[in-house]
Amino acid sequence: MRSANPIPKQKEDEEEEEEEEEGEEERNEEQSMASSDVFVAAARKCLRVGKKRFSATVSLNLATQVLAVDLGLKPALLYDSNTASAEQVQQYLNSLQAAQLVSKSLQTLVISENSLIVNPSLTIANLEALLLRRTVTVVDVCHSLEQPAITELQWGAIRDMIQALLAHIRQFGQHSAMRNVPHRIEKRHCETWNLCTLFGILLGYPSTYWFDQSRSFENCLAMSPLVVTKAVASWQGGDSGVEGHRCCLYSFSTPEMLQADTQSVMASWTTQLQERFQQQKVLSGLSVTRSTVTLPSVAL
């Protein structure tokens, strides 16, 4: 005897598929919420200095930055959320790796007491490309200059600095047993390095500043219009708080008067970032904006 309201086999299959999809979405949402909680908990536990603990916003900003490094959207991040030690930063990274939230290839690199979380393979590739093709524009901002200028004169010193850094990073990579401790470059190796120039390169900027630090740490950027480029993205997730969280992945400046000279390298950098962004699904809503500012003083 037939049922009074028979359900076609196709409809049954469709309903089952819908239920499976809903279940998968719920699992993804739970996983996303759990991940964000782990990131926040790890930051609060490992990076605390004194009695002040990390806010959820600061924790999620840091998490998004670390994910961007892990995804290859940026080669490194300079840790400046607070004064946590390199060992604390490494402990934070270890906890994320143990929870399988980021890959075990990420490393903590310490240069002159500055802690960076580094994607070694991308960093090496970027540094090698710089040596081969000079993919980064160097802007001389010495205090003695009337205005900033693109320079080639310092390339020899920059090349030596990059080659030395490459040797250190490759050496660290050969010791897998040392991955769970910060990799420190001894002061005697880096005391003559121009860290302003180096960090611009390490952080993946298309242009970086240089000044003669043996004479002065001042610069000629005061009251000079600067074009500030920012790349912002959202961390995807089922939890509305995470999904709507916007984080700045990049923020750097170039002198407005040099825009014509830096246009090509800026366009190449933007295209490359957009292409890499399309190859991942963790972050969304990439936005690259530019605005002009003029400041009475500029600290580098």
C-alpha positions in Angstrom: 0.0 0.0 0.0 1.4 3.4 -1.0 1.8 6.2 1.4 -0.7 9.0 1.1 2.1 11.5 0.8 5.0 9.7 -0.9 8.4 11.4 -0.9 10.4 11.0 -4.1 13.8 9.4 -3.8 15.5 12.5 -5.3 13.9 14.7 -2.7 15.1 12.4 0.1 18.6 12.6 -1.3 18.5 16.4 -1.5 17.3 16.6 2.1 20.1 14.4 3.2 22.6 16.5 1.3 21.2 19.6 2.9 21.5 18.1 6.4 25.1 17.0 5.7 26.0 20.5 4.5 24.3 22.1 7.5 26.2 19.8 9.8 29.5 20.6 8.0 28.8 24.3 8.4 28.1 23.9 12.1 31.4 21.9 12.5 33.3 24.5 10.7 31.8 27.2 12.8 32.6 25.4 16.0 36.2 24.8 14.7 36.6 28.5 13.9 35.3 29.6 17.2 37.6 27.2 18.9 40.6 28.4 16.9 40.0 32.1 17.8 39.7 31.1 21.5 43.0 29.2 21.3 44.7 32.2 19.7 43.4 34.6 22.4 44.2 32.2 25.2 47.7 31.6 23.9 48.5 35.3 23.7 47.1 36.0 27.2 49.1 33.1 28.7 52.4 33.4 26.9 52.8 37.1 26.1 51.7 38.7 29.4 54.0 41.3 30.8 53.2 42.4 34.4 49.5 42.4 35.4 48.1 43.8 32.1 46.7 41.0 29.9 46.0 41.1 26.2 42.6 42.3 25.1 40.7 40.1 22.6 41.2 42.8 19.9 45.0 42.8 20.3 45.1 39.0 20.5 43.1 38.7 17.3 45.2 41.3 15.5 48.3 39.3 16.3 46.6 36.1 15.3 45.7 37.5 11.9 49.2 38.7 11.4 50.7 35.3 12.3 48.2 33.6 9.9 49.2 36.0 7.2 52.9 35.0 7.7 51.9 31.3 7.7 49.9 31.7 4.5 52.7 33.4 2.7 50.9 36.8 2.5 53.9 38.4 4.2 57.3 37.1 4.9 57.6 38.1 8.6 56.0 40.2 11.3 57.9 42.4 13.8 56.5 41.7 17.3 55.7 45.0 18.9 52.4 44.3 20.8 54.2 44.8 24.1 57.6 44.2 25.7 57.4 40.4 25.8 60.7 38.6 25.5 61.8 36.5 22.6 61.3 33.4 24.7 57.7 34.4 25.4 57.1 35.0 21.6 58.6 31.6 20.9 56.3 30.0 23.6 53.3 31.7 21.9 54.4 30.3 18.5 55.0 26.8 20.0 51.5 26.7 21.5 49.9 27.6 18.2 52.0 25.0 16.4 51.1 22.4 19.0 47.4 23.2 18.4 48.1 22.8 14.6 46.8 26.3 14.0 50.0 27.3 12.1 52.8 25.3 10.4 55.9 24.1 12.3 58.1 25.9 9.7 57.5 29.3 11.3 60.4 30.5 13.4 61.2 33.2 15.9 64.2 35.3 14.7 65.9 37.8 17.1 67.9 40.7 15.7 69.3 43.2 18.1 66.7 42.3 20.7 63.9 42.7 18.2 61.7 39.6 17.8 60.3 38.6 14.4 58.0 35.7 13.5 59.3 34.5 10.2 58.2 32.4 7.2 61.7 31.0 6.3 61.0 29.8 2.8 59.3 33.0 1.7 61.9 35.2 3.5 64.7 33.3 1.7 62.9 33.6 -1.7 62.4 37.4 -1.2 66.0 38.0 -0.1 67.4 36.0 -3.0 65.2 37.9 -5.5 66.4 41.2 -4.0 70.0 40.1 -4.6 69.3 39.1 -8.1 66.9 41.8 -9.3 66.9 44.6 -6.6 63.2 44.2 -6.1 63.1 46.8 -3.3 63.5 50.5 -3.8 65.9 52.1 -1.3 65.1 55.8 -0.3 67.9 57.8 1.3 66.4 60.0 4.1 69.6 61.2 5.8 69.0 64.3 7.9 71.6 66.2 5.9 69.5 66.0 2.7 67.0 68.7 1.8 64.6 66.0 0.6 64.4 62.2 0.3 66.0 60.6 -2.8 66.2 57.1 -4.3 69.8 55.8 -3.8 71.9 53.2 -5.4 75.1 54.2 -3.6 74.4 52.1 -0.5 73.6 48.9 -2.4 77.0 47.4 -1.6 76.4 47.6 2.2 72.8 46.4 1.8 73.9 43.5 -0.3 76.5 42.4 2.3 73.8 42.7 5.1 71.3 40.6 3.1 73.9 37.9 2.3 74.9 37.6 5.9 71.3 37.4 7.0 70.6 34.7 4.4 73.5 32.6 5.7 72.1 32.8 9.3 68.6 31.8 8.2 69.8 28.9 6.2 72.0 27.8 9.1 69.1 27.9 11.5 67.1 25.8 9.0 69.6 23.0 9.2 69.1 22.4 12.9 65.5 21.0 13.2 66.1 20.3 16.9 66.4 24.0 17.5 63.1 25.0 16.0 61.4 25.4 19.4 63.8 28.1 20.6 64.4 31.7 19.3 67.1 32.0 16.7 69.3 34.8 17.8 71.8 36.6 15.6 74.6 37.7 17.8 75.2 41.4 18.2 78.7 41.2 16.8 77.2 40.0 13.5 74.5 42.7 13.2 75.8 45.8 15.1 76.7 47.6 11.8 73.4 46.6 10.1 70.9 49.4 9.3 67.9 47.9 11.0 65.5 50.4 9.5 66.5 49.3 6.0 66.6 45.6 7.0 63.2 45.5 8.7 61.6 47.2 5.7 63.0 44.4 3.5 62.2 41.6 6.0 58.6 42.7 6.4 58.0 42.6 2.6 57.7 46.3 1.8 58.4 47.3 -1.8 60.5 50.3 -0.7 62.5 50.9 2.4 64.3 53.8 4.1 68.1 54.2 4.6 70.0 56.8 6.6 73.6 57.0 7.7 73.2 55.9 11.3 76.9 56.4 12.0 76.2 60.2 11.8 72.6 60.6 13.0 69.4 58.7 13.5 67.4 61.8 12.4 65.8 62.0 9.0 64.5 64.5 6.5 60.9 63.3 6.3 59.5 66.0 8.7 56.8 68.1 6.9 57.4 66.0 3.7 54.1 64.6 2.3 54.1 60.8 2.6 51.9 58.4 0.8 50.8 55.7 3.4 49.9 52.3 1.9 47.8 50.0 4.0 46.6 46.4 3.2 43.7 45.3 5.4 41.9 42.0 5.5 39.3 40.1 7.5 39.7 36.8 9.3 37.1 34.4 8.1 35.1 32.3 10.5 31.7 31.1 11.6 31.7 33.3 14.7 30.5 36.8 13.7 33.1 38.5 15.9 35.9 36.7 14.1 34.4 37.0 10.6 34.0 40.8 11.0 37.5 41.3 12.5 39.5 43.6 10.3 43.3 43.7 10.6 46.0 45.7 9.0 48.5 43.3 7.4 50.8 46.0 5.9 51.4 49.7 6.6 54.3 51.6 5.1 55.0 55.0 3.6 56.8 56.4 0.5 57.6 60.1 -0.1 54.9 61.6 -2.4 57.6 63.4 -4.4 59.0 60.0 -5.5 55.7 58.4 -6.6 56.6 58.5 -10.2 59.9 56.7 -9.4 58.2 54.0 -7.2 55.1 53.5 -9.2 56.4 50.4 -11.0 57.6 48.6 -7.9 54.4 49.5 -6.0 52.2 48.1 -8.8 54.2 44.9 -8.9 53.9 44.5 -5.1 50.1 45.1 -5.1 49.6 42.6 -7.9 51.7 40.0 -6.2 49.8 40.4 -2.9 46.5 40.1 -4.6 47.6 36.9 -6.4 48.8 35.3 -3.2 45.6 36.4 -1.4 43.5 34.6 -4.0 45.4 31.3 -3.4 44.1 31.0 0.2 40.7 30.9 1.9 41.5 31.8 5.5 41.5 35.6 5.2 39.0 37.6 3.0 38.1 41.1 1.9 41.6 42.3 1.0 41.7 46.1 0.6 44.7 48.1 -0.4 44.4 51.9 0.2 46.6 54.9 0.0 46.4 58.2 1.7 48.7 61.2 2.1 49.9 62.6 5.4 52.3 65.3 6.5 53.9 65.0 9.9 56.0 67.4 12.0 58.4 64.5 12.8 58.7 60.9 11.5 60.2 58.2 13.7 61.9 55.3 11.8 
